[in-house]
Amino acid sequence: MATSSRPIVRIGYSVYQVGAVLACILFVTVIDILMARGAQSLGAIQWGKMPARSQYALFVLAVTFTWLMGLMGFARSGIRQHWHVWQVMQDTSRYAATPALGYASRMISLCVLIFLGLVAFVFWLGGLAEKSTFVAESGRREGGHVGH
């Protein structure tokens, strides 16, 4: 068994992963504090009013989080390799294999695109229902009594 594929080595890398996440949190917090220093308040928060660029940022966050969840799920299962329960129940089936990172990332990206496409479809359907309700209500307000 190669040195880098030994379980204790792979598990040991998780310490560095947690350290990197904590360092990023700290670094970004310092950047936010420095950026917000001396900022002026532009008034009270106005709920329901969003600039266009904030909607783009929310979309990028949705893509990033969905993709990251998929990749981290693969990383978790990739660490276990051919075990159902770590060192208790081994997967001895002929299909026991961990896919390569490139293949897994392509499949996860496809799943993210399908998921976000379905979410967009649901929002589109909601928009259609909202438009039909608006048309029906505005028709009643303007015409009122048809045929009288």
Secondary structure, DSSP 8 states (H G I E B T S, - for coil): --GGGSHHHHHHHHHHHHHHHHHHHHHHHHHHHHHHTT----SS--TT---HHHHHHHHHHHHHHHHHHHHHHHHHHHHHTTEEETTTEE--STT-----HHHHHHHHHHHHHHHHHHHHHHHHHHHHHHHHHHHHHHHHHHT-STT-
